[in-house]
Amino acid sequence: MIGAIAVTFAIFAAPTAKAAPAADCTIIDTDFDVDDMMAIPLVIGNRHVAAIVTSEGYTTAEQGASAVSRLIAEPNQRQIPVIIGADSHRSVADIAKNWPWMVYYRDIMSRVNGLLSAPLMPSRTPAPDYVQEISKRTADCHRIDLLVIGTFSSFVHYSAAIKPKLDRIVIMGKPIGDPTQKPGKYSFNCGYDLPACKTATAELAGLKAFWVDIPRGTEPPYSPSLAMVEGLRGDGLPGALKAALFADRHTWDPAKVGIENGGPGGKALMWDQSAAVFLLHPDMFAPVGGHYEPYKGGSHAQSVATLLRVWTTDTNKAVTYK
């Protein structure tokens, strides 16, 4: 377990507006990839986020903390603690062998998807145990919803500390043993730290845990669109997100993300974004196997259009922090 503290950046943030403690709180656990970056503001605009925890995945915990802190540092808004969680300490050689595209993402996300011309310094602040820090930041919360859009490396250590207050746990991906998934095939968030994922799966038994994924192989695909990003406001956090996304479209725009178009390869889909939408609008989703998908009647085209429209509308509410 790696100790850490909530990181603050006076150089980034102006004096923040104070808000009364919220009885209902949300924690976001992220590995701060581009789809995490598109999910976090949506939650901030609609829920009282008590803390954001960074865990190693597409980015390291320290690197992710610097980047997300920079993204959400809006003047005159409530300051949201960013807590450095657990790193898995996978080697560069291991990452290059098993997840070669991550080299690109770690570089670009260290600059907030290219918004900055130079990488941010990783946050490294000697401080108390991050489990204690999470407990401190949620002390006034009566009920906690948890959104896990990264690995389970941190969750398996802090979950017991907040379990009495936990209500819903919304997780991006499919659970181990989901009948719609081939045995031994895991989502990235699970496979990157498989021991933690297996431990978390056991801990989640009996809790209100909702795994969220997207339909695959549909036409149109459940992918981000240029129009949904163009629809973001130009001010506040939506404006900062919009600027960051347009700084490098190769990480999220389906027209550019492929290797043939100069991107890192793979596909751009609404992974973490869908989990964040589920947190706010579970009625838009239906159970499939052991998880939920954003499709209830009608056509996939209608479902995709609704999902993208809701993402833009709800993200624009982040011009003011709850």
C-alpha positions in Angstrom: 0.0 0.0 0.0 1.3 3.4 -0.9 0.6 6.4 1.3 -0.6 9.6 -0.3 -2.5 12.8 0.5 -5.0 14.9 -1.3 -3.0 17.1 -3.7 -3.7 20.8 -4.2 -2.2 23.2 -6.6 -2.1 26.8 -5.6 -0.5 27.6 -8.9 -3.6 26.3 -10.7 -6.5 27.2 -8.4 -7.9 30.6 -7.4 -9.6 30.9 -4.0 -12.5 28.5 -4.0 -16.1 28.9 -3.0 -17.0 27.1 0.2 -20.0 24.8 0.3 -21.8 23.2 3.2 -21.0 19.5 3.8 -23.1 17.2 1.6 -25.0 14.3 3.2 -24.9 12.4 -0.1 -21.4 12.2 -1.6 -19.6 10.6 -4.6 -16.1 9.3 -4.8 -14.5 8.8 -8.2 -11.7 6.2 -8.5 -9.8 6.7 -11.8 -6.7 5.8 -13.8 -7.2 9.1 -15.8 -7.3 8.0 -19.4 -9.1 10.1 -21.9 -12.4 8.4 -21.3 -12.0 9.1 -17.6 -11.3 12.7 -18.5 -14.6 12.8 -20.3 -16.5 11.1 -17.4 -15.2 13.1 -14.4 -16.6 16.6 -15.3 -20.0 15.0 -16.0 -20.1 13.8 -12.4 -18.7 17.0 -10.9 -21.6 19.0 -12.4 -24.3 16.8 -11.0 -23.0 15.2 -7.8 -21.1 16.4 -4.7 -17.8 14.8 -5.4 -16.1 14.4 -2.0 -12.8 13.1 -3.4 -11.2 11.8 -6.6 -8.8 8.8 -6.1 -6.1 8.1 -8.7 -5.0 4.5 -9.2 -2.4 3.1 -11.6 -3.7 2.0 -15.0 -3.4 4.0 -18.1 -1.5 6.5 -16.0 0.3 6.1 -12.7 -1.4 7.3 -9.5 1.0 10.2 -9.2 0.8 11.2 -12.8 -3.0 10.9 -12.8 -3.3 13.1 -9.7 -1.3 15.9 -11.3 -3.4 15.8 -14.5 -6.8 15.6 -13.0 -5.9 18.3 -10.5 -5.0 20.6 -13.4 -8.1 19.8 -15.3 -10.5 20.6 -12.5 -8.7 23.6 -11.1 -11.4 26.2 -12.0 -11.4 29.6 -10.3 -14.2 30.3 -7.7 -15.3 26.6 -7.6 -15.3 24.2 -4.7 -11.9 22.6 -4.4 -12.2 18.8 -4.8 -9.5 16.8 -3.0 -7.5 14.6 -5.4 -6.0 11.6 -3.5 -3.1 9.6 -4.7 -4.0 5.9 -4.4 -2.1 2.8 -5.2 0.5 2.1 -7.9 1.0 -1.4 -9.3 4.6 -0.6 -10.3 4.5 -2.5 -13.5 7.7 -2.2 -15.4 8.1 -0.2 -18.6 9.0 -3.5 -20.4 5.9 -5.2 -19.2 3.6 -2.4 -20.3 5.3 -2.1 -23.7 4.8 -5.9 -24.2 1.2 -6.2 -23.0 -0.3 -2.8 -23.6 1.9 -1.0 -26.2 -0.6 1.8 -26.8 -0.2 2.9 -23.2 3.1 4.5 -24.0 1.3 7.1 -26.1 -1.5 7.6 -23.5 0.9 8.1 -20.6 2.7 10.7 -22.5 -0.3 12.6 -23.7 -2.3 12.4 -20.4 0.7 13.8 -18.5 0.0 16.9 -20.6 -3.8 16.7 -19.9 -4.4 15.2 -23.4 -2.0 17.7 -25.0 -3.6 20.8 -23.4 -0.2 21.6 -21.9 3.0 21.9 -23.9 5.1 20.2 -21.3 4.4 17.2 -18.9 3.2 18.0 -15.4 5.5 16.8 -12.6 4.0 13.8 -10.9 2.4 14.5 -7.5 4.7 13.2 -4.8 3.7 14.5 -1.4 4.9 12.6 1.8 1.7 12.3 3.8 -0.6 10.0 5.7 -2.1 6.8 4.4 -4.6 7.4 1.5 -7.1 5.2 3.3 -7.1 7.6 6.2 -7.3 10.5 3.8 -10.4 9.1 2.1 -12.0 8.5 5.4 -11.3 12.1 6.4 -12.7 13.5 3.2 -15.9 11.5 3.6 -16.4 12.0 7.3 -19.4 14.3 6.9 -21.0 12.1 4.2 -24.0 10.1 5.3 -24.2 8.1 2.1 -21.5 7.5 -0.5 -21.8 6.4 -4.2 -18.6 5.2 -5.7 -17.7 5.3 -9.4 -14.8 3.0 -10.3 -13.5 3.9 -13.7 -9.9 2.6 -13.1 -8.3 -0.4 -11.6 -9.2 -1.9 -8.2 -5.6 -1.4 -6.8 -6.8 1.2 -4.4 -10.3 0.0 -3.8 -9.3 -3.2 -2.1 -7.5 -1.2 0.6 -10.0 1.6 1.2 -13.3 -0.2 0.7 -13.6 -1.5 4.2 -13.1 2.0 5.7 -16.1 3.4 3.8 -18.3 0.3 3.6 -20.8 1.3 6.3 -21.6 4.4 4.2 -21.5 2.8 0.7 -24.7 2.9 -1.2 -24.2 2.2 -5.0 -21.0 1.1 -6.6 -20.9 1.8 -10.3 -18.0 0.0 -12.1 -16.9 0.3 -15.7 -16.6 -3.2 -17.3 -17.9 -6.7 -16.8 -17.5 -8.8 -13.7 -15.4 -11.9 -13.6 -17.7 -14.8 -14.7 -20.1 -12.6 -16.7 -21.8 -15.0 -19.2 -21.3 -12.6 -22.0 -17.6 -12.6 -21.7 -15.2 -15.3 -22.7 -13.6 -17.1 -19.8 -10.2 -15.7 -19.0 -10.8 -12.5 -21.0 -11.0 -9.4 -18.8 -11.6 -5.7 -19.3 -8.4 -3.6 -19.0 -9.3 -2.3 -15.5 -9.6 -5.8 -14.3 -6.7 -7.4 -16.2 -4.1 -4.7 -15.4 -4.2 -5.7 -11.7 -6.0 -9.0 -11.8 -5.3 -10.0 -8.1 -7.0 -6.8 -7.0 -9.9 -7.3 -9.3 -10.5 -10.8 -7.9 -10.3 -9.6 -4.4 -12.7 -6.7 -5.2 -15.2 -9.1 -6.9 -15.4 -11.1 -3.7 -15.8 -7.9 -1.6 -18.6 -6.6 -3.8 -20.7 -9.7 -3.2 -23.8 -8.6 -1.3 -23.2 -4.9 -2.1 -25.2 -2.8 -4.5 -22.6 -3.1 -7.3 -23.5 -2.3 -10.9 -21.1 -3.1 -13.7 -21.6 -1.1 -16.9 -20.3 -1.8 -20.4 -21.4 -0.9 -23.9 -22.8 -3.1 -26.7 -20.1 -4.2 -29.1 -20.4 -4.7 -32.9 -23.3 -2.4 -33.3 -24.0 0.1 -36.1 -23.6 2.9 -35.3 -21.0 2.0 -32.6 -21.2 3.5 -29.1 -18.4 5.9 -29.8 -17.7 9.5 -28.9 -18.6 12.0 -31.7 -17.2 15.3 -32.8 -20.6 16.9 -32.4 -21.0 15.9 -28.7 -17.6 17.6 -27.9 -18.4 20.6 -30.1 -21.6 21.0 -28.0 -19.6 21.7 -24.8 -19.7 25.2 -23.4 -16.6 27.4 -23.8 -16.4 28.4 -20.2 -15.6 26.8 -16.9 -14.8 23.1 -16.6 -16.7 22.2 -19.7 -14.6 24.7 -21.6 -11.4 23.3 -20.1 -12.4 19.8 -21.1 -13.3 20.9 -24.6 -9.9 22.6 -25.0 -8.1 19.5 -23.8 -10.1 17.2 -26.1 -9.4 19.3 -29.1 -5.7 19.5 -28.2 -5.4 15.9 -29.3 -8.3 14.2 -31.1 -6.2 11.0 -31.7 -7.2 9.7 -28.2 -11.0 9.8 -28.6 -12.2 10.8 -32.1 -13.0 7.6 -34.0 -11.9 9.2 -37.2 -8.4 9.7 -35.8 -7.7 7.2 -33.1 -6.6 4.3 -35.4 -3.0 3.7 -36.2 -3.7 4.4 -39.9 -4.8 7.9 -38.9 -1.8 8.7 -36.7 -3.4 7.6 -33.4 -2.3 5.0 -30.9 -4.6 2.3 -32.4 -7.6 0.5 -31.1 -11.1 1.9 -30.9 -12.7 4.9 -29.3 -15.8 3.9 -27.3 -18.0 5.3 -24.6 -16.5 3.2 -21.8 -16.1 5.3 -18.7 -18.5 7.9 -20.0 -21.3 5.3 -20.0 -20.5 4.3 -16.4 -20.8 8.0 -15.4 -24.1 8.4 -17.2 -25.4 5.3 -15.4 -24.6 6.8 -12.1 -26.9 9.7 -13.0 -29.5 7.9 -15.2 -29.7 4.2 -14.4 -33.1 4.1 -16.1 -31.3 4.5 -19.5 -29.7 1.1 -19.1 -30.8 -2.5 -19.2 -29.3 -5.7 -17.6 -27.3 -7.9 -20.0 -25.7 -11.0 -18.5 -24.0 -9.8 -15.3 -23.8 -6.1 -16.3 -25.8 -3.2 -17.7 -25.7 -1.7 -21.2 -27.2 1.6 -22.5 -29.9 0.1 -24.6 -33.6 -0.1 -23.8 -35.8 -0.6 -26.8 -35.8 1.3 -30.0 -32.8 1.1 -32.2 -29.1 1.3 -31.4 -28.9 4.5 -33.4 -31.5 6.1 -31.1 -29.7 4.7 -28.0 -26.3 6.1 -29.2 -27.8 9.5 -30.0 -29.4 9.7 -26.6 -26.3 8.7 -24.7 -24.2 11.3 -26.5 -26.8 14.0 -26.0 -27.1 13.3 -22.3 -23.3 13.4 -22.0 -23.1 16.8 -23.5 -26.0 18.2 -21.5 -24.8 16.9 -18.1 -21.2 17.8 -18.7 -22.2 21.4 -19.4 -23.6 21.5 -15.9 -20.0 21.3 -14.6 -19.7 25.0 -15.2 -20.7 25.0 -11.5 -19.4 22.4 -9.1 -22.0 20.7 -6.8 
